[in-house]
Amino acid sequence: MKMRKRRVGIITFSDGREFVHKELLEMNKHFEDRLVKALEETGEIEVIRASEIVWKPSLAKKAGIELLKAQVEVTIFNYAIWCWPHLTVMASLFAPGPYLLYGQINPKYPGMVGLLAAAGALEQIGVFPERIWGEPENPEVIGKVLKFIRAASAVNRLKGERYGTFGGRPMGMYTAAANGDQWLKEFGIDVEQIDQYELVIRAEKISGEKRRKGREWLEKLANVIYDGKQLTPEILERQVAMYEAAMEIIREYELDFVGFKGQPEMTNNYATMDVVEAFLNDPYDWNGSKEPIVAATETDMDGALTMEIFKHIAQTPVLFADVRHYFEDKDILDLCNSGTHATYFAGKSFDPEVNLKKVTLYPESFYFPAGGAAVKHFAAPGRVTMARLARQNGKYVMTIVPGEFLELPENEMEKLAKDVQIEWPHAYMKLDTDMETFLRNYPCNHIHGVYGDYTEELVHFCRLKGIEYRILGSQK
Ligand SMILES: C[C@H](O)[C@@H](O)[C@@H](O)C(=O)CO
């Protein structure tokens, strides 16, 4: 999967007395060099430096404009000596936020004083920057910087995105239907409404060659169980055609992420959306590797939004699941949903051959008379961060649920799945919190997440957006 580097601007400030500035210039530059090197070494960041160290107002303005023109996603204001705070304020009028005030360790000069004076000045005018202090070579310090940058770039990457909702509120699910005006106002996301019929019309026009290519690839790499009724080669090809149709619409309408109603119209009359949803979320399909396109089932808008935030923060595929069952005796939460588990989760690999070996395309059950394949697998073990953005009394609240996907013997996973829903994918999770706390606080039926520890990034995201958050479990 191709990672888009996060574009970060840096402005280093100085003393407003020219003779002091000149005296300390080489040292100041050296501190900037060290920070730039450490940022670039993360492999996630492209640094844009202002052309000059800022010691007078005209240079503050010039530096800010340079970063604005370079379309940076975050600006770091860098302090190693005493810096006159109005220079930061003036640069902030042009340099794109969010802002991180970075303090270098340089005890012989009042760098920390400069940082705090600038922070206070910004806050007086309603701009609330993050502050980090330390040696750029310290992995813990640069780790903190990176977490902030991931969250800040996610805030900016959402801006101007388009969400396509195929069909309306599914099966009476209030939590799936959000308000487009609120999305635009709070996140800068435009919502496009598309009729599911458009998918059917376009799917019918997808060539036999394209259908066959998808079906044969799936048959070759995964285990396909045809039952002659709910799942036949023809129905699987119909799901492939719907995927191709969805891709066509996504490109044509310039959509960044999507949701499909699916139930009951498509699942009663045409085919389930499972193959479409899983492979949109995957970093590949039968045509090759691609960027994952977040796809929520049941047109769950806030679910899709949570996933899109995760995608920008972690730059990996994102899981969508139902909170399905709790095995009390084993303390295992079963996350399971028919459609949207990307096959990436089966093997945690970007290589489809690795993951699809562990995937079975199962005939759908009685809920879905039109038939189709459910994309069944078990999520690979590992530390995960799950979360959900939900509206409570009109306001967004983020519930963050850290935990672990468990390593269980294959036969035990099959046994657990049989007791729940054999044909659907499962992720067996051990929560950091206890089940009672989870049930009392979790805001809806769907949950989303990625491998890795991203709690701090989500917290930064919420702070930047003024969203209330709660963490169910400790931050590890
Ligand atoms: C079979 C049901 O209609 C499921 O689709 C339902 O349990 C859900 O997935 C709800 O999120």
The ligand as a MOL file (V3000), in Angstrom:
LIG
                    3D

  0  0  0     0  0            999 V3000
M  V30 BEGIN CTAB
M  V30 COUNTS 11 10 0 0 0
M  V30 BEGIN ATOM
M  V30 1 C -28.6480 -10.1540 9.8340 0
M  V30 2 C -28.8190 -8.7920 10.3150 0
M  V30 3 O -29.6820 -8.1200 9.4720 0
M  V30 4 C -27.4760 -8.0810 10.4190 0
M  V30 5 O -27.1700 -7.4230 9.2840 0
M  V30 6 C -27.4530 -7.2070 11.6070 0
M  V30 7 O -27.1850 -8.0300 12.6800 0
M  V30 8 C -26.3890 -6.1780 11.5670 0
M  V30 9 O -25.3640 -6.3620 10.9810 0
M  V30 10 C -26.6310 -4.9180 12.2870 0
M  V30 11 O -25.5230 -4.1020 12.3060 0
M  V30 END ATOM
M  V30 BEGIN BOND
M  V30 1 1 1 2
M  V30 2 1 2 3
M  V30 3 1 2 4
M  V30 4 1 4 5
M  V30 5 1 4 6
M  V30 6 1 6 7
M  V30 7 1 6 8
M  V30 8 2 8 9
M  V30 9 1 8 10
M  V30 10 1 10 11
M  V30 END BOND
M  V30 END CTAB
M  END
